[in-house]
C-alpha cells in the first residue's frame, strides 16, 4: 500500500510540474487560448449582431437566450479542445522515446497517467477561468441567476475532465499521435453530436408513432449537450426555432428534457404517465425519468473517466500482471534441469 | 550481480532469445557482443523490467525481475540505444525532473544534479535547453539521468553509437570512472576494439544464446583454430606452395616475408607445417600464433553461425 501511494505521489509531483512548465513555454498554449477565446467572443458577437438585425427592441429574454447559446457553445468548444491537450500525451512520449525512461522511475504507471491528466486539467481550469468574462456579457441583459453559470461551469468541468481522460486513454492505446488524435476526435464527434442526433431521431419516431413527444433515450445522455441543456434557465424555447438545426435541437431538448421546464405539476405527471406507457410499449427502462440529464451525464462521465485512467495506466505499464503470472506459471512447469 | 537462466523471447515468428544464460559478476564491465537482432537489446530490456520474457528467469542484484520489477528498478540504471529528451526543458530541469520521479527532492536533488553534471562534464550547460546539446552531450546527459538514483547496476545499450572519436573516448573514461565507483556495467556496442579495451568480461551472443563468455583473454584463447604466421628469410611463395601440398593446412596468404595459414589440428599441425617447410629447404626465422582480436573472433563466430 505504501509503495502504491509512493508511486502515485512521485508520478503526480514530477509529471504535473513538468507538464505545467512545458505548457507555459512555446507558442502552442498561447495559440490554443487565443483561438478558444476568439471562438467564444465571435459566438457572442455573432449572436448579438443577429439579434440587432431583427429590430431595435431588446427582447426581455435576450440575456437568457444569449446565456443558453453561450453555454452550449462553450461546453461544445471545451469538448472539442480538451482531447487535443491529451491525445498526444502518451503517444508523444512513445514517439519521443521517453516513455520507457518514465516507466523506469519510482513513479508508478498510474502516477504517471494521473500526473499527465491533472496537468492537462490545470490547463483546462485556466481555459475555464479565461472564459468567464464571456459570460459576464450575459449580465448586461440580466435574467440569469449565478447558480446557472455555476451549473454550466460544472458541466463544462466534467466534460473537460472526461474528454481529457478519454484522449489520454486513446493516446496510451495507439502508438502514433496522428492516429490517436484522429480516433479521439471521431469518438468525440460521435459522443457529442452523434448520440443526441440518434436520440432525436428516436424521439421524432416516437412522436410520430404515439402522438406525444418522447424522451431522449438514456444513451444520449453520454453527450454533454443534453446535460448542458438541462442546466440552463428554460422556458425560453418559445423564442427559438426556424431552420437552424442546433437551435432546433436545443429547443427540442429544452422542451422535452429539462427538469426545470416550466410545466405545471399536473402536466409533468401526465407526461410521466405517457412516457411510462411509451416505455412499456417500447420496452425501455424507466430509471432515467427521475434523474435529470446532467445527473446521468455526471455518473456516466465519472465512470468513463475512472475506467479511462485505469485502462491507460494498465496500457503503459511495461509489466502487465497477467503476463507476469503467465511467465511464472510457465517457469514452474519447466523441467527442473532447464532452470539449473 | 546479473543472472539469467533459460531466457526466451519471441516476436511473432522471430525467436529473439532462445534460452539465454548469462552471469555477470559484481563490479564487472561486461561487454555484450552480437550482431543486430542477436538479442542484446531484448535481454537488456528484460533486465531493465521494460519487457517480460516468454519463459525463463532473470535476477539483478538477487531480485527477480518478473516478481519484483519495482525493486529491480531501484537498483538498475538503463540507457537505451535510442532515447529521447524533452526539448522544452533545460539540462538542469531535465535532471531535476527525473530526480523528483525517483523520490529525491529539495537541496539533496539540487546537489545531486550538480554532482552528476560535474561528473559528465555538463556543468556549464546547466541552463541550456536540451535540444541545443550535441549528440555526445545528450548521451552524457542521458548517462547522468541513468545515475540519478545511484543504481548498483548499469545497463547501457550502445552508449557510444553515433559519437565522434573524442566523444567516444570521453564516454569510455566516464565508464571507467563508474566502475571505480563500484558499479556493475552491462554494455553493448559494435565498436569491439573499444570493448576489448574497456571490458573485464565479454559475452558473445548469436541466435539468442550466449555462445562464448568469460574474460576477454579467455574468450580470445577459446577461439579455435588460430592463424599462424611463419616468417621466412627468402621466397615465401615457395613455402606457401609446400604448405598448400599439406592436407591439414588451409586459409593460406602470402605477405612480403611471411606466410599466414591455419591448421585443422592446432599447434600440432603448425609444428608439422614448420617441419615440412624446413625440410623443403626454406629458412624460417619465426613461427608464431597470430593474436586474434575480439573483432576477428566475433566475425569468425558470426560466419560460423551463418554457415550453420
Boltz contact constraints between the chains, C-beta under 6 A:
constraints:
  - contact:
      token1: [A, 10]
      token2: [B, 101]
      max_distance: 6.0
  - contact:
      token1: [A, 10]
      token2: [B, 103]
      max_distance: 6.0
  - contact:
      token1: [A, 13]
      token2: [B, 100]
      max_distance: 6.0
  - contact:
      token1: [A, 14]
      token2: [B, 100]
      max_distance: 6.0
  - contact:
      token1: [A, 14]
      token2: [B, 101]
      max_distance: 6.0
  - contact:
      token1: [A, 18]
      token2: [B, 97]
      max_distance: 6.0
  - contact:
      token1: [A, 22]
      token2: [B, 88]
      max_distance: 6.0
  - contact:
      token1: [A, 25]
      token2: [B, 88]
      max_distance: 6.0
  - contact:
      token1: [A, 96]
      token2: [B, 84]
      max_distance: 6.0
  - contact:
      token1: [A, 97]
      token2: [B, 82]
      max_distance: 6.0
  - contact:
      token1: [A, 97]
      token2: [B, 83]
      max_distance: 6.0
  - contact:
      token1: [A, 97]
      token2: [B, 84]
      max_distance: 6.0
  - contact:
      token1: [A, 98]
      token2: [B, 84]
      max_distance: 6.0
  - contact:
      token1: [A, 100]
      token2: [B, 50]
      max_distance: 6.0
  - contact:
      token1: [A, 104]
      token2: [B, 73]
      max_distance: 6.0
  - contact:
      token1: [A, 104]
      token2: [B, 78]
      max_distance: 6.0
  - contact:
      token1: [A, 105]
      token2: [B, 101]
      max_distance: 6.0
  - contact:
      token1: [A, 105]
      token2: [B, 102]
      max_distance: 6.0
  - contact:
      token1: [A, 106]
      token2: [B, 102]
      max_distance: 6.0
  - contact:
      token1: [A, 106]
      token2: [B, 103]
      max_distance: 6.0
  - contact:
      token1: [A, 107]
      token2: [B, 101]
      max_distance: 6.0
  - contact:
      token1: [A, 318]
      token2: [B, 50]
      max_distance: 6.0
  - contact:
      token1: [A, 319]
      token2: [B, 49]
      max_distance: 6.0
  - contact:
      token1: [A, 319]
      token2: [B, 52]
      max_distance: 6.0
  - contact:
      token1: [A, 319]
      token2: [B, 69]
      max_distance: 6.0
  - contact:
      token1: [A, 323]
      token2: [B, 52]
      max_distance: 6.0
  - contact:
      token1: [A, 324]
      token2: [B, 52]
      max_distance: 6.0
  - contact:
      token1: [A, 324]
      token2: [B, 66]
      max_distance: 6.0
  - contact:
      token1: [A, 327]
      token2: [B, 52]
      max_distance: 6.0
  - contact:
      token1: [A, 327]
      token2: [B, 66]
      max_distance: 6.0
  - contact:
      token1: [A, 330]
      token2: [B, 55]
      max_distance: 6.0
  - contact:
      token1: [A, 338]
      token2: [B, 6]
      max_distance: 6.0
  - contact:
      token1: [A, 339]
      token2: [B, 5]
      max_distance: 6.0
